[in-house]
Amino acid sequence: MIKKLCIVLLVFSALNIHAQEGTTSPYSFYGLGNVKFRGTTENKSMGGLSIYSDSIHMNFRNPASLGISDIKSFGGDGKLIKFTLGGEHRSVNLKTTESSDKASASTFDYLGLSFPVGKLGVSIGLLPYSSVGYSLQSNRDDGLVEYRYRGEGGLNKAILAVGYPVLKNLNVGLDAQYNFGTNTNAAVHQNYDSDNNPLQYQSREINESELSGLNFDIGLTYTPMINDKFQLTTALTYRPKTNLSSINSRNYATIVVSPSTGGEFIVNEIEADLDAEGLGSTKLALPSKIGFGAGIGQPRIWFVGAEYNRVNASEFKNDLFTIEGAQYNDSNAFALGGFVIPRYNSFNSYWKRIVYRAGVRFENTGLELKGESINEFGISFGVGLPVGDMFSNANIGFEYGSTGTTNAGLVKENFFNFSLSLSLNDRWFRKRKYN
């Protein structure tokens, strides 16, 4: 166990060498930012499919998975505890009808621990919910820059979840999530003289929101054997609508912008009295969500399934930061994927114990700009490489896809994601064989 914990800490340190700039997408300007996929590398490698659960991998998307019993080969000798840690590197090509650019970001994605308490399964975890990271500009009719926008921050989740087997093959679960984070949005107004030369002094506005609040998810899994060979897997999750607390501030400043470095130097500034406007403390709706799916397979050999998730994004509202031309509609996401293991218990072939995963997904994000729906598509594949004993593994995933459109002057993103995670297992309370 000590060796495994050392590996976890080593990888965790390596992932945090990079700043947590979770996104480079201009679409993170809207709402709470780009909503991150709440799942592991194993899920991502199957197109985001998360209905499948087993005893050796954590599943952040359905707390009922914690009720899954240990695999029979352990013979009841101890209960599994599970560690998981993952990160991602994302490369993006940004394209409009007039220009293109490239960007990339490396992020820590999740950290989790799961352990048994009798029949109850318990897990704790930390993962991002959304990320803000953009740099944009808008031009006047004559082509000169009018506003420069930038943003950073995001919302994170600390999770405590429990799962319990209420009947054979039927598990229920509940997780509590504490949300916290800060979003910062800045806008610089570019001023010119009569000859269209930039003035020495520019105007800047910064809005900052400190977000916090609790929300809950409930989940069900039902995994009966259809016959001696095939198993049916079904899953359901639901998240009710929750209001997050937002403590807001707004700052106006006159600044000088360095022409060589772009650095901003404050000449004078003033804090806006948002309390007088009723905006010092506001509520942001975290929309309700429902997801369900089904699949079929042979345990520890292969699985294929489909999943649907719906988020009532039309419930979102931000009184502090209203953006003209942006509309939030309910979003829909579809995933199809699966895996195959040539022979999970092979002793003479390492390659036969590798898990091969693949999947495809499509999502209508719910964001509508200038009458155009912002959709996302991705195709993925990956492998689970056995490491050590107790069915621990290192997981590698790849995804290629696109977000958005070049219509109506918008931006299309073509992205490539590389994901890496560790899923480590050990046992507590081993029965003694000898006195």
C-alpha positions, 0 to 999 in steps of 0.5 A: 500500500505504501508504494501505491500511495507514493505513486499517487503523490508523485503523479499528483505533484507532476500534474500540478506543475502546470497551472490549473488553467482548465480551459482555453475555450472562448465559450467559457465566457458564458454561464459558469464556464466550460462544464467539465466531464465528471468522470474518469479516464475510463469513462472518457475512453468509452465516449463518456459512458458511465453506466458500467460499474465494477469493483475495481474502478471508481465511478464519480457519476453514479454513487450507487456503484459503491454498492457493487460487491467485490469480485468473487475471486477474492473469496471474501478475504478482505474488502477492496479499497480504491484510489484513483487519480487523473489528469488531461492535456487538451490541444485545440485549434480555434477557427473563425471564417477569418482567422485561426489559432492554437491553444493548449491546457494541462489540468488535474481532473480528479482525485478519489478514495473509496472504501467499505464500511460493512455493506456500505460503500463510501467514497470521497473525492475532489474534481472540477465542475467548470473552468473559465479561461478565455481571451477575446476581443470585439471590433468596431465597424472600422476594424479597430479593437473596441473591447478586450475580454479575459476570464479565469477561474472555475467551480470545484467539487468536494464529494462525499458519497455512499452506496448500498445494495438494497437487493441482489443486483439492485444498488442505491446511492447518494452523494453530497457535493460542496461547490466552491470557486471564484470566477473573474471576468475583465473587460478593457475598453480601448479608447482612441483619439480623432486620428484613431490612435490609441489613447494613453489611458484606457477603462477597465471593469472587473467582475468577481464572484465567489461561489459556494453551495451544496447539491446532491445526486441520487443514483440507482443501478440494476445489474441482473444476469440474463442467463449464465453468460450475459448480464444486463446493466441499467443505471439512473441518476438524478440531480435536483436544482440547487441554488449556489451563493455568489458573493460579488464585487465590481471594480472600475479602473483607469489603466495604462497598457504596456504596448510591449508586454500588455501589462496593465498599470492602474492610474486610479480605481473605484469599487462599485457599491453592488449592495446598493444595487442588490447585487452584492450577494446573489443566487446562481441556479445549478440546473437539475439533471437526469441521466439513464442508460442500459447495456449488455455484456459478459462480466470481465470480458466485454460490454457495450451500452448507451446513455442519455443525459439531460440538463435543464440548463434553461434554469440557469440565471446570473443577475450580475453578468447578463450577456446580450445575444446569449440564451440557455436552453435545456441540453441533451447528451448521448453516449455509445461505447464499451470495452473488451478484455481478451482474458482478464486472468491470463497468466502467460500474456500481459496483452490479453489482460489489457482493457480496450475501450472505445466510444462516441458522443454527441452533446447539445450544450444548451448554449445558444449564441446569435441563434446558433446552437453550440454543439459538441462531438467526440470520438474516443478510445483508450486502454487499461494497462495492468500494473502491480497486483489486485487488478490495479491499472494505468489508464490512457485515453484519447479523444478527438472532436469539435465544439461550436461553429463558424456561422454567425461569426462564432468560433469552431474548436477542433480538439484533441484530448490525452487523458492519463489516470491511475486506478489502484486497489488494495484490501483492508481487514484481511482474514488471518490464515495462520495464528 
